[in-house]
């Protein structure tokens, strides 16, 4: 009888040890567990060899399926069009163009999500809040001056996002402001800056010019959200623009060259092709 009790206890222990659930993650990892609860956003479980131990939790969006000890399988697919996936997330952000001050201006952007895969952006640029480039020219002797640019521009665009379908580090899998996008955008600005002007008889002088520019473009980019607090936005764009900028050394407007207008670059004569690029960093806000 004693040996029979020992055998039953060993059999029970063996069944308990091997009676475990399996949590399969999207990255291929398999977690052997005892599932305690499947919630709306988390799956809670304990380790099968430590049932009296701590309770663990895992983001439901990182799991493809659960295989239970009795053979039942729960499959999890993320429906990106389901608004419940984004409940509790911040839908607004403020961003700063990280590279802009190095090339002569600063750009501040506000973005607000208007629905799944859609948002609008409004930007304000301060031309001159950044590095002022050097202007060097020869007139009897080497003359050096600064562009000393100053002005403003505004931009407005509407983003059409590809539904967020990736996981990056600890980024939430279905954040509504994350993903690749295309954005029609309109730029309008005005600024003044120094230029080198040719006055004839081999005479060059520094003069102030006033430039007005505008552009209609489509920008393509990708935005990542980190920990639902920070974001990175990388983009480039191409479109059509116009301005009245005179180039250095020209007595008259030269329509056969490019022009740098801080917010964008005109390629070739005006009006003509316009391009942009940038790297923005930002914070999610309420």
N, C-alpha and C positions, 0 to 999 in steps of 0.2 A: 504494500500500500504506500509506503514511504517513497519507493522508487517511482511509483505511478504519479504521485504528486509532483515529484521533481521533474518528471518527463512532461507533465502538463504545463508546469510553470515555464520550462525551457521553450516549449512549443509556443506558448502565449507570447513570451518575450521575443521569439524569432518573428512571429507574425507582426507584432507591434513594430519591430525594427524595420521590416521590409515594407510595411503598409504605409507608404508615403506618397505624397502628391509631387508632381513635377511642374515647375513654372518655367515656360520656355520664353526667353527674351528675344527681342528683335535682332540683337547683335549675335545671336547663336548660343548664348550662355544658357545653361540649364541649372535651375535651383531646385534641389531636393528639399521639400518642405512639407509641413502640415498646414494647409490653408485654413485660416480662422475666419476671414471675412473678405468678401469681394465688394468694395464700395464703388462709388461713382467715379472716383479719381485715384484710389489706392487699393492695393491688395495687401492684406495683412496676413502674416504667417509666422509660424515658429519652426525651429529646426527639429526634425524628426527624432534626433538622438538627445534632445534637450527640451522636452515638452513643457517642463516647468520653468524654462528659461525665459529670456526677454522676447517681446513681441516685435517683429520686424515689419516694415512697410516698404512697398515698391510702387513707383508710378505706374498706373494701369496702362498708360500710353506706350510704355516700353515693352509690353508683354504681348505676344502673339496668341498664346493658348495656355491653358492649364489642363494637365492630364491627372485626374484624380485616381486614388488608389483602387476605386471600384471600376475603373475603366471609362467613366464618363469624361467627356472632353468639352471644355468651354473655349470657344474661339473668340478672339478679340480683333476686330477691324476698326480702324479709325475713320469715321465718316466726317471728312473735313467740312462738309456743309452743315453739319449739326451744330447749331449755336451753343448747345450745352457744353461742347468741348472748350469753349472760350469763356465760360462764366467765371467771374471773379478776376479776370485779367484787366490790366491797364490798357486803355485804348488811345492814349495820347502820348506824345513824346516831343521833347525839345532837342535840337541837334545843332552842332557846330561843325563847320567844314574844317577838318583838321589840317589840310594843306594850304588853305587860302592865305593865311597871314604870311606865309613864306613868299608869296607872289603878289602881295600888295593890297590885300583886302581881307575882310572878315564877313562871313555869312552865317546868319542864324535862321534856323528853320523850325517851324511848328508843324507837326503832323497829327492828324486825327483820323482814326478808323471810322468809316461810315457803314461798315458791314463786312461780311466775309469776302476777302479778296478785293476790297475797295477802301481807299482813303484819299484825303486831300492834303496837300502841302502848301504852306505859305512861307516865303523866305524874304528876309530883309538883308541887304548887303551894304556894308559901309566901306567904300573905296577910300583907301588911305590908312585904314586901321590894319597896318601890316607893314612889310618891308617896302621902302622906297628905292627903286632901282637907280643906278648911277647912269648919268648921261655924260659922255666924253666926246669932245670934238676939238678940232684944231682951227684956230683963227689967230695967226701969228704965233701963238703959243697954245699949249694944251689947256683947254678949259674943261673943268669938271663941275657938274651940278647934279641935282637930284630931280626926279620927276615931280616930287611933291604933289602927288595926285590926291584929289578929294572929291567925294560925291557919294551918290547912293544908287541902289538899284533894288527893284522888287521882282519877285517871281511867284507865279501861282501855277500849280499843276495838280493833276488827278491821277492817282496810281491805280493800276489794275494788277493785282498780285496773283501769281500762281499760288494755288492753295499750298500752305506750308506742309511739306512732306518729308522732312528730314530731322535728324537729331544731331546736335552738335554739343559735345561735352555735356554739361548739366542743363542745357537749354530745354525748356519745355517743348515737347514734341509738336504741339498744335497751337503755338502762340499766334494770335490773329495778325500781328504786325511783322511776322517773319516770312521770308520767302523771296523768290525772284519776282521782278515786276517790270512793267513798261509804263512810262508816265509822259503824256503830252504836257508840255510846260511852256509858259510864255514869260519872257524876260523884258523888262523896260528899265532903262537907267540913264543917268546923266552925271558927268564928272568933268573936272578940269585937271590939267596936268601940264607940265613944262614940255616943250619940244624944241628941237634945233631947227630953226628956219633959215633958209637961204634967201638973202636979200639982193643978190646980184653982185657983180664985181668981186667975186670970191669972198663975199662977206657973209658970215654966219652969226646969228644971234639966238639967244634963248627967249622964247616967248610963251605965253600961256595960251592954251587952246581949250575950247569948251566942246565936249563930245556928248552927243545924244545917240543912244543905240537901243535896238530892240531885236528880239529873236523869237521864233516859234520853233520848238524842237520836240523830239521824242527822246527821252532818256531811258536807258536800260540799266538795271542794277540788281543788287541782291542785298537783303537786309537780314542780319542775325540778331536775335535777342538772347541775352545772357542772364539767367537767373531772374527773369522778369523784372530787371532793374536797369540794365544797360543795353545799348544796341550799337551795332556797326553797320554802316550803309556805304557800299561801294557802287559807283555809277559812272556812266559815260553817255554822251548824247550827241545827236546830229540833227541839224535842221536848216532853217533859212533865216538869215539875219541881215540887218542894214545899219549903217552908221555914217557919220560925217567926219570921220577922223582923218587928219592929215598926217603923213608919215614924216619922220625926221629927215631934214635936208630938202624937202620938197617945197617949191615955191607955191605950188597949187595942189589941189586934192589929187592924189594918185589912186586911181581906181583899179590898178593892176597888181596890187600887193595885198598881203594879209594884214590884219589889225588885231591887236590884243586889247580887249575891252574888259579885262578882269573877270567878270562873270562868265564870259565866253570868248571864243576866238573866231573872228571872221576869216574864212579861207578864200583867197582870191578877191576879186573886185566886189564892191558893194552896190546893190544888194547881192548876196551870194550865200554859199554854204556857211554854216555856223556850227561850232562844236563845243562841248563841255566835258569835263571829267572832275571827279572829286572823291574824297573819302570823308565821311561824316561819322562823328561819335556823338552819342546822345544818352539821355535819361528818360525813362518812362515816368509819366506823372499822372496824377488823378485828374 
